[in-house]
Amino acid sequence: MKKLNVAMMLSIVLALGTLLGACGKSNDNKGGGKGKTFSVAMVTDIGGVDDKSFNQSSWEGLEKFGKKNGLKKGKGGYDYLQSQSDADYTTNLNTLVRQGFDLVYGIGFLMTAAVDEIAKQQKNTEFAIVDDQVKEPNVASVLFKEQEAGFLAGVAAALTTKSNHVGFIGGMKVPVIERFESGFLAGIKAVKPAVKVDVQFAGAFDKAEFGQAIASKMYSSGADVIFAAAGATGNGLFKEANDRKKKDPSKDFWAIGVDRDQADMGPDIVLTSALKRVDVAVEDLSQKAKDGKFPGGKVALYGLAEDGVGLAPINAKATNKAEIETAVNDWINKIKSGAVKVPGTLNEVDTFSAK
């Protein structure tokens, strides 16, 4: 009888130990507590992680966060999965959840529906959607004031053009790109309203050949500065500008990049880039999640004041570089102070006045 009681007591002790251990592990998961390293990963949209633009900037932010916190690339640290088509979004998000990542990003508004679906199913995982809003308690929505970066690009374009003819290439007609376009048009209007602006949309973010074809027509029709807010489609603009510059070095074929500083796409043709610091937002939000301050169910908005958008350095080969820099800095101060509110829709551009 005594042997039986001892055996029962041992069983109870072991069971309690297991239960307490499990509870401890559960509590440690949140924010990467003791015994578990915080891990974070992202799913790219169809543009790919090396699109020289939006996805690449996101990955650069995640890499910076990972290295800063001593994490290794891969499971248990920081990682990404690349989507080849829309059908990959839910699969990739689920794969990262199953791999145990604490925070999972969906990069780009194309992933909104997938993030919404998986977040409802996987309530114990934290998610973030970039460029749209998902109203779930375990999802943080990251938005930007793209119009402020577009405005500065418009100022630079207006002060650079010699033909008084510039172009804008959009990826798709969606709110994100409308904000870039609206800001660009407003910036030109504020500096030199007589400048003609050609606007065309490629209908895709991953078709460089479309971007090149549009750029070719714009340059041929007299535009000497073109701004592309089109993800990987914008790479076609750089190719066209580089090809033309090689054939006729005496003429200007300026291109304005987007999202990240795209000066590396052509030292003779990239005037500047409208910066959308997705890298800053991704790093910032990841750190908040790691620290247990994840803003689930809320919108994190990044503009000039938050260093979330901006303008890359002006190309030293621009003949009036100093004039452009002075003007850009003046407008930055006006926007940050609230003296100028940059329009975020095309309807607002019609009534916009910087005076």
C-alpha positions in Angstrom: 0.0 0.0 0.0 2.9 2.3 0.9 4.6 1.5 -2.4 1.4 2.4 -4.2 1.1 5.8 -2.4 4.7 6.7 -3.2 4.1 5.9 -6.8 1.0 8.0 -6.9 2.8 10.9 -5.2 5.7 10.7 -7.8 3.1 10.7 -10.6 1.4 13.8 -9.2 4.7 15.6 -8.8 5.8 14.8 -12.3 2.4 15.9 -13.7 2.6 19.2 -11.9 6.1 19.8 -13.1 5.1 19.2 -16.7 2.1 21.5 -16.3 4.1 24.3 -14.7 6.8 23.9 -17.4 4.2 24.2 -20.1 2.7 27.4 -18.5 6.2 28.9 -18.3 6.8 28.3 -22.0 3.5 29.8 -22.9 4.2 33.0 -21.0 7.7 33.3 -22.4 6.6 33.2 -26.0 5.1 36.7 -25.8 7.6 39.3 -27.0 10.5 36.8 -27.0 10.7 36.4 -23.2 13.1 34.3 -21.2 13.9 31.0 -22.8 12.7 32.0 -26.3 14.2 34.4 -28.8 11.8 36.7 -30.5 11.5 35.8 -34.2 10.0 37.8 -37.1 9.5 37.1 -40.8 7.8 38.6 -43.9 6.0 37.4 -47.0 6.8 39.4 -50.1 4.2 40.2 -52.7 4.8 39.2 -56.3 7.4 41.9 -56.8 10.0 39.8 -55.0 12.6 40.5 -52.4 15.1 41.9 -54.9 12.7 44.3 -56.7 15.1 47.2 -56.0 12.1 48.9 -54.4 9.3 48.2 -51.9 9.9 44.5 -50.9 13.7 45.0 -50.9 13.3 48.0 -48.5 11.1 45.9 -46.2 13.7 43.1 -46.1 16.5 45.6 -45.5 14.6 46.8 -42.4 14.0 43.3 -41.2 17.7 42.4 -41.7 18.8 45.5 -39.7 16.4 44.6 -36.9 17.7 41.0 -36.9 21.4 41.9 -36.8 20.8 44.6 -34.2 19.2 42.1 -31.9 21.7 39.3 -32.6 19.3 37.1 -34.5 20.3 34.7 -37.3 18.6 34.4 -40.6 16.2 31.4 -40.7 13.8 29.7 -38.4 13.8 31.1 -34.9 15.4 34.4 -36.1 14.4 36.5 -39.1 13.5 35.3 -42.5 11.3 35.8 -45.6 9.2 33.8 -48.1 8.9 35.0 -51.6 5.5 34.9 -53.5 5.5 33.9 -57.1 1.8 34.6 -57.5 -1.3 35.8 -55.5 -2.0 32.1 -54.7 1.1 31.9 -52.6 0.1 34.6 -50.0 -2.0 32.5 -47.7 0.3 29.4 -48.0 3.4 31.5 -47.2 1.8 33.2 -44.2 0.6 29.9 -42.8 4.1 28.3 -43.3 5.7 31.1 -41.2 3.1 30.7 -38.5 3.7 26.9 -38.4 7.5 27.7 -38.2 6.8 29.5 -34.9 7.5 33.1 -35.9 6.2 35.6 -33.3 5.5 38.4 -35.8 4.7 37.9 -39.5 4.5 40.7 -42.1 2.4 40.8 -45.3 4.3 43.2 -47.5 1.9 45.3 -49.7 -1.8 45.9 -50.1 -2.0 43.0 -52.5 -1.8 40.8 -49.3 -4.6 42.4 -47.3 -7.2 39.7 -47.8 -4.7 36.9 -47.1 -3.5 38.6 -43.9 -7.1 39.2 -42.8 -8.0 35.5 -43.4 -4.9 34.0 -41.6 -5.0 36.4 -38.7 -8.6 35.3 -37.9 -7.4 31.7 -37.9 -4.1 32.2 -36.1 -5.1 34.4 -33.2 -2.0 33.6 -31.2 0.4 35.0 -33.8 1.0 38.7 -34.4 0.8 40.1 -37.9 1.4 43.3 -39.7 0.1 44.5 -43.0 2.0 47.2 -44.9 0.1 49.7 -47.1 -3.4 48.8 -45.9 -5.6 48.3 -42.9 -6.8 45.0 -41.4 -9.1 45.5 -38.4 -8.1 42.5 -36.3 -6.7 42.7 -32.7 -3.6 40.7 -33.7 -2.8 42.8 -36.7 -0.9 46.1 -36.9 -1.5 48.2 -40.0 1.4 50.2 -41.4 0.5 53.2 -43.6 2.6 56.1 -45.0 2.1 59.7 -46.2 3.4 58.9 -49.6 2.1 62.2 -50.8 4.7 64.0 -48.8 7.6 62.1 -50.6 5.8 62.6 -53.9 5.5 66.3 -53.3 9.3 66.7 -52.8 9.9 64.6 -56.0 7.6 67.0 -57.8 9.5 70.0 -56.5 12.8 68.4 -57.7 11.3 67.5 -61.1 9.8 71.0 -61.7 13.2 72.7 -60.9 15.1 70.2 -63.1 13.0 70.0 -66.3 14.3 72.1 -69.2 11.4 71.1 -71.6 8.7 71.9 -69.0 7.5 68.4 -69.7 7.7 65.5 -67.1 6.1 62.1 -66.6 4.6 59.9 -63.9 4.4 56.1 -64.3 2.1 54.4 -61.8 2.0 50.7 -61.1 -1.8 50.3 -60.5 -4.6 52.7 -59.8 -4.8 52.2 -56.1 -4.8 54.6 -53.1 -1.1 54.1 -52.3 -0.1 55.2 -55.8 -2.7 57.9 -55.9 -1.0 59.4 -52.9 2.4 59.4 -54.7 0.8 60.9 -57.8 -1.2 63.5 -55.9 1.9 64.7 -54.0 4.0 64.8 -57.2 1.4 66.9 -59.1 1.0 69.2 -56.1 4.8 69.7 -55.8 5.0 70.7 -59.5 2.0 73.0 -59.1 3.6 74.7 -56.1 6.9 75.4 -57.9 6.2 75.7 -61.6 2.5 75.2 -62.5 3.2 75.6 -66.3 4.9 72.2 -66.4 3.1 69.6 -68.4 2.7 66.2 -66.7 2.0 62.9 -68.6 0.4 60.3 -66.3 0.2 56.6 -67.3 -0.4 53.4 -65.4 1.3 50.1 -66.2 -1.4 47.9 -64.5 1.3 45.9 -62.7 4.1 46.1 -60.2 6.2 43.3 -61.6 6.5 44.1 -65.4 9.7 46.0 -66.1 9.0 45.8 -69.9 5.7 47.7 -69.4 7.6 50.5 -67.5 10.2 50.7 -70.3 7.6 50.9 -73.0 5.8 53.8 -71.2 9.0 55.6 -70.5 10.1 55.3 -74.1 6.9 57.0 -75.3 7.2 59.8 -72.7 10.8 60.6 -73.5 10.1 60.5 -77.2 7.2 63.0 -76.7 9.5 65.5 -74.9 9.6 64.6 -71.2 13.0 64.9 -69.7 12.1 63.9 -66.1 10.0 60.8 -65.2 8.9 59.6 -61.8 7.9 56.0 -61.5 5.9 54.7 -58.5 5.5 51.2 -59.8 7.7 48.7 -57.8 9.7 46.4 -60.1 7.9 47.8 -63.1 9.8 51.0 -62.5 13.1 49.2 -63.3 12.1 49.5 -67.0 12.2 53.3 -66.6 15.9 53.1 -65.5 16.8 50.8 -68.4 15.2 53.1 -70.9 16.8 56.2 -69.4 20.3 54.5 -69.3 20.0 53.3 -72.9 19.0 56.7 -74.2 21.8 58.5 -72.2 24.4 56.1 -73.7 23.2 56.9 -77.2 23.0 60.7 -76.6 25.1 61.8 -73.6 24.4 65.5 -74.3 20.6 65.2 -73.5 18.9 64.8 -70.2 16.9 61.7 -69.5 16.3 62.0 -65.8 14.5 59.3 -63.7 13.2 59.6 -60.2 13.1 56.4 -58.1 10.8 55.3 -55.4 10.6 53.7 -52.0 14.4 53.3 -51.5 17.3 55.4 -52.8 17.6 54.0 -56.3 20.8 55.9 -57.2 22.5 52.6 -57.9 20.2 52.1 -60.9 22.1 54.7 -63.0 24.6 57.4 -61.8 23.9 59.4 -64.9 20.2 59.3 -65.0 18.7 59.0 -61.4 17.9 62.5 -60.2 16.7 61.5 -56.8 14.2 59.1 -55.2 10.9 59.6 -53.3 11.8 57.7 -50.2 9.2 55.5 -48.5 11.0 54.2 -45.5 9.4 50.8 -45.2 12.7 49.7 -43.7 12.3 52.2 -40.9 8.7 51.2 -40.2 9.5 47.4 -40.3 12.4 47.9 -37.9 10.5 50.2 -35.6 7.4 47.9 -35.4 9.5 44.8 -34.9 11.3 46.4 -32.0 8.0 47.4 -30.4 6.7 43.8 -30.8 9.8 42.4 -29.3 9.5 44.8 -26.3 5.9 43.7 -25.8 4.4 46.9 -27.2 2.9 45.5 -30.3 0.1 47.9 -31.5 -2.4 45.3 -32.5 -5.6 46.6 -34.0 -4.1 50.0 -34.6 -2.7 52.0 -37.5 0.9 53.1 -37.5 1.2 56.2 -39.8 4.7 57.3 -41.0 5.3 60.7 -42.6 8.1 63.2 -42.9 7.8 64.0 -39.2 8.4 60.3 -38.3 11.2 59.9 -40.8 8.9 57.5 -42.7 9.1 59.3 -46.0 11.6 61.7 -47.6 13.7 62.5 -50.6 17.1 60.9 -51.5 20.1 63.1 -52.2 20.0 65.1 -55.5 22.3 63.8 -58.2 25.6 65.9 -58.2 25.3 66.0 -62.0 22.1 68.1 -61.8 23.1 71.6 -63.0 21.1 73.4 -60.3 21.7 70.9 -57.5 22.0 73.6 -54.8 18.8 75.4 -55.9 16.9 72.1 -55.7 18.3 71.2 -52.3 17.4 74.6 -50.9 13.9 74.4 -52.2 13.3 70.9 -51.0 14.5 71.7 -47.5 12.2 74.8 -47.3 9.2 72.6 -48.3 10.2 69.9 -45.8 10.1 72.5 -43.0 6.8 73.9 -44.2 5.2 70.4 -44.3 6.7 69.3 -40.9 5.4 72.5 -39.3 1.9 72.0 -40.6 2.0 75.2 -42.7 1.5 73.1 -45.8 -0.8 70.1 -45.9 0.0 67.9 -49.0 -3.0 66.5 -50.8 -3.4 62.8 -50.7 -6.0 62.5 -53.4 -6.4 63.8 -57.0 -9.5 65.7 -56.0 -7.6 67.6 -53.4 -4.9 68.5 -55.9 -7.4 70.6 -57.9 -8.0 72.9 -54.9 -4.4 72.8 -53.5 -2.6 76.0 -52.9 0.8 76.2 -51.1 0.4 80.0 -50.4 
